[in-house]
């Protein structure tokens, strides 16, 4: 089983994706992946929790 990677070992694209998800808060995201890396967020749907 592969050891979990630490945040500093992430590729820049992975860091950007994580930052985007954290800013989104709640919702749904569809991600396009090429060569094992996220390259584009194709759909982001924000939901507001009341």
C-alpha positions as CSV (number, residue, x, y, z in Angstrom):
1,X,0.0,0.0,0.0
2,X,1.3,3.4,-1.0
3,X,2.2,5.8,1.8
4,X,0.1,9.0,1.9
5,X,1.8,12.0,0.4
6,X,2.3,15.2,2.5
7,X,1.0,18.5,1.2
8,X,4.4,19.8,0.3
9,X,5.0,16.9,-2.0
10,X,1.9,17.7,-4.1
11,X,2.2,19.0,-7.6
12,X,1.2,22.7,-8.1
13,X,-2.0,21.6,-9.9
14,X,-3.0,19.4,-7.0
15,X,-2.4,22.3,-4.5
16,X,-4.6,24.6,-6.6
17,X,-7.4,22.0,-6.7
18,X,-7.2,21.6,-2.9
19,X,-7.3,25.4,-2.4
20,X,-10.3,25.7,-4.7
21,X,-12.2,22.9,-2.9
22,X,-11.5,24.5,0.5
23,X,-12.8,27.9,-0.8
24,X,-15.9,26.2,-2.3
25,X,-17.1,25.0,1.1
26,X,-20.1,23.0,0.0
27,X,-21.0,21.8,-3.5
28,X,-20.1,19.5,-6.3
29,X,-17.0,19.5,-8.6
30,X,-16.3,17.6,-11.8
31,X,-12.5,17.4,-12.5
32,X,-10.7,16.6,-15.8
33,X,-7.5,14.6,-15.2
34,X,-4.6,13.9,-17.6
35,X,-1.5,11.9,-16.8
36,X,-2.7,11.5,-13.2
37,X,-2.9,15.3,-12.5
38,X,-6.0,17.5,-12.4
39,X,-6.0,19.8,-15.4
40,X,-9.4,21.5,-15.3
41,X,-12.5,21.9,-13.2
42,X,-15.3,21.2,-15.7
43,X,-18.2,21.9,-13.5
44,X,-18.5,23.5,-10.1
45,X,-21.9,23.8,-8.4
46,X,-22.0,25.7,-5.2
47,X,-24.5,24.8,-2.5
48,X,-25.3,26.9,0.5
49,X,-26.0,25.0,3.7
50,X,-28.7,26.7,5.9
